[in-house]
């Protein structure tokens, strides 16, 4: 029952709050993460990531980190609430450390919260989209259902995610649609959430038919 669900965002898009330290923007990156409060204004979000074009997301972070969209769906009665903590990390090629230290820490925090469902997004088309699949698996191992909204289906499928979806028109740097298209963002997130209500094929990316706004 989605109306009783508390939802958490976990993202590999390099989002951070303006009062937090930016992620490094040179290789190999680092394995740190940022905790973003559930009440954070998205106007206070910034992006530090050097492996995808986030120009449009700089103007509207919701297209890669849809926190406002989730809050609107709370107001619509679709979900019960958003968690008081959400999680973001940036680009890194230090994948072993990321998987062995960062991911278990984030999964522990998710597990100990009131979270019932987790939505995940990613930045760059290869490394980030593969790593977020492994992040989803770590969280699922704690018994919390996850779903990735992907703009790079091949990379996502390569790590056999528990659940994943895309739609025609999804693109790197605009995971849930174009900047400012609030109605469309809600359709995307609602379609993602509804995937939790029925059986979905594990290890595959489901393409949803979501009509683009004119």
C-alpha positions, 0 to 999 in steps of 0.5 A, a space after each residue: 500500500 503506497 499510501 503508507 510508505 515512507 520513501 528515501 532517495 539514494 543517488 549517484 548524481 553528486 548532489 549535496 546541500 549548499 552548506 556541505 563540502 562539494 564532491 571532488 571533481 577530478 579522478 579518481 574521486 572519493 568514496 564519501 557520501 552526503 546526508 541530505 535532510 528531508 526538509 532541504 529546499 531543492 534550491 539549496 542543492 548543488 551538484 559536483 560531478 565531472 562525468 555528466 552534463 548537469 547544466 539543466 539539473 543545476 537549474 532544477 535538481 529535481 530532474 536527478 534528485 526528485 525530492 520536491 516531487 516526492 513531497 508533492 506526492 505526499 501532499 497528493 496522498 500517494 505516499 505517506 511521507 519522505 524519510 528525514 534523511 536521503 543519500 548522495 555520492 559522486 563519481 569515483 573509480 575506487 569501486 572496491 572501497 565504495 562497495 565495501 565501506 560506503 554502501 554498507 554504511 548507507 544501507 545501515 542508515 536506510 535499514 535503521 530508518 522508517 524507510 519502506 521504499 527506496 528510489 535510486 538515480 545515477 549520473 554518468 552513463 556507465 560507472 554511476 549507473 552500474 554502481 547504483 545497481 550494486 547500491 540497490 542490491 546492498 539495500 535489498 539485502 537488508 529487506 528494503 525494496 528498491 527501484 532504480 530510475 535509469 537513463 542508461 538501461 544497458 549499464 543498469 541491466 549489466 549488474 542485474 538490479 532488483 528493480 529498474 525502470 526507464 521511459 522513452 525520453 529519459 536522458 543522462 542529466 535529466 533522469 525524470 524529465 526536463 527541467 521545470 516540467 513538474 507534472 511530468 516529473 510526478 508521472 515518472 515518479 508515480 510510475 516508478 512507485 507503482 512498480 512496487 505494487 506488483 511483481 516485476 522481473 528482477 535483473 531487467 529494466 522495464 520501459 514505461 510508456 509515459 507521455 511527454 508533456 507538450 
